[in-house]
Amino acid sequence: MKGKETLVFVLYSIHDVMKAEFTLKDRGMTYDVIPVPKELSSDCGMALMVSCDDQSEVRKIFDRNNLKIKGAFLKTPNGYEEWTDDRD
């Protein structure tokens, strides 16, 4: 996803991340599983990074599969910025 704006989705558990990974892979979506950035949480967990171009479809997939998002964050050169639904 180099060169593209990316969003980091933080979910509530590693089990949710695993389910999300399976679901996105099954639908041919491009994503990366990454450690939750320290700037976002001190928890030692995993998160999903997707292209901003795909975020609307990813949210729909999460909704259809009962995957709740703890937070969505835009990766910027200066760190992370919370992504709100009014930016869609």
Kinemage of the C-alpha trace (Angstrom):
@kinemage 1
@onewidth
@group {chain A} dominant
@subgroup {mainchain}
@vectorlist {calphas} color= white
{ca met a 1} P 0.000 0.000 0.000
{ca lys a 2} L 2.950 2.279 -0.518
{ca gly a 3} L 2.034 5.678 -1.868
{ca lys a 4} L -1.627 5.411 -0.892
{ca glu a 5} L -3.398 7.026 2.037
{ca thr a 6} L -4.126 4.310 4.551
{ca leu a 7} L -6.468 3.741 7.454
{ca val a 8} L -5.770 1.609 10.481
{ca phe a 9} L -8.792 -0.202 11.893
{ca val a 10} L -8.482 -1.185 15.534
{ca leu a 11} L -10.934 -3.900 16.553
{ca tyr a 12} L -11.891 -5.141 20.023
{ca ser a 13} L -9.981 -8.427 20.107
{ca ile a 14} L -7.439 -10.514 18.266
{ca his a 15} L -10.293 -12.895 17.454
{ca asp a 16} L -12.107 -10.049 15.671
{ca val a 17} L -8.919 -9.217 13.751
{ca met a 18} L -8.575 -12.854 12.679
{ca lys a 19} L -12.231 -13.007 11.584
{ca ala a 20} L -11.830 -9.702 9.715
{ca glu a 21} L -8.672 -10.948 8.018
{ca phe a 22} L -10.407 -14.144 6.883
{ca thr a 23} L -13.444 -12.189 5.666
{ca leu a 24} L -11.431 -9.577 3.754
{ca lys a 25} L -9.215 -12.231 2.189
{ca asp a 26} L -12.293 -14.231 1.146
{ca arg a 27} L -13.606 -11.138 -0.678
{ca gly a 28} L -10.306 -10.376 -2.403
{ca met a 29} L -9.677 -7.155 -0.479
{ca thr a 30} L -6.166 -5.756 -0.050
{ca tyr a 31} L -5.111 -5.252 3.578
{ca asp a 32} L -2.205 -5.667 5.987
{ca val a 33} L -2.302 -7.009 9.525
{ca ile a 34} L -0.060 -4.815 11.676
{ca pro a 35} L 0.710 -4.381 15.363
{ca val a 36} L -1.493 -1.679 16.889
{ca pro a 37} L 0.661 1.469 16.733
{ca lys a 38} L 1.847 2.614 20.162
{ca glu a 39} L 0.391 6.056 19.463
{ca leu a 40} L -3.090 4.511 19.342
{ca ser a 41} L -3.060 2.039 22.200
{ca ser a 42} L -0.727 0.568 24.781
{ca asp a 43} L -2.412 -2.818 24.238
{ca cys a 44} L -0.272 -5.422 22.554
{ca gly a 45} L -2.697 -6.234 19.780
{ca met a 46} L -3.062 -6.364 16.051
{ca ala a 47} L -4.909 -4.039 13.680
{ca leu a 48} L -5.824 -3.956 10.004
{ca met a 49} L -4.463 -1.406 7.563
{ca val a 50} L -6.413 -0.722 4.362
{ca ser a 51} L -6.329 1.846 1.606
{ca cys a 52} L -8.573 4.862 2.195
{ca asp a 53} L -10.070 4.065 -1.214
{ca asp a 54} L -11.386 0.757 0.191
{ca gln a 55} L -12.559 1.959 3.608
{ca ser a 56} L -16.254 2.238 2.702
{ca glu a 57} L -16.362 -1.333 1.375
{ca val a 58} L -14.381 -2.606 4.379
{ca arg a 59} L -16.876 -0.987 6.761
{ca lys a 60} L -19.762 -2.646 4.899
{ca ile a 61} L -18.031 -6.019 5.142
{ca phe a 62} L -17.420 -5.486 8.866
{ca asp a 63} L -21.076 -4.530 9.398
{ca arg a 64} L -22.367 -7.576 7.514
{ca asn a 65} L -20.116 -9.829 9.600
{ca asn a 66} L -20.869 -8.222 12.976
{ca leu a 67} L -17.314 -6.914 13.422
{ca lys a 68} L -17.262 -3.829 15.634
{ca ile a 69} L -14.628 -1.164 15.077
{ca lys a 70} L -12.955 0.267 18.175
{ca gly a 71} L -11.404 3.046 16.122
{ca ala a 72} L -10.322 4.041 12.606
{ca phe a 73} L -7.249 6.211 12.131
{ca leu a 74} L -5.741 7.920 9.109
{ca lys a 75} L -1.987 7.429 8.882
{ca thr a 76} L -0.339 10.813 8.337
{ca pro a 77} L 3.304 11.904 8.117
{ca asn a 78} L 2.956 13.188 11.700
{ca gly a 79} L 1.286 10.127 13.205
{ca tyr a 80} L -2.374 9.139 13.263
{ca glu a 81} L -5.588 11.134 13.069
{ca glu a 82} L -8.978 9.743 14.058
{ca trp a 83} L -11.172 9.071 11.024
{ca thr a 84} L -14.789 10.054 11.429
{ca asp a 85} L -17.744 8.876 9.359
{ca asp a 86} L -18.435 12.413 8.096
{ca arg a 87} L -15.255 12.154 5.981
{ca asp a 88} L -16.614 9.250 3.902
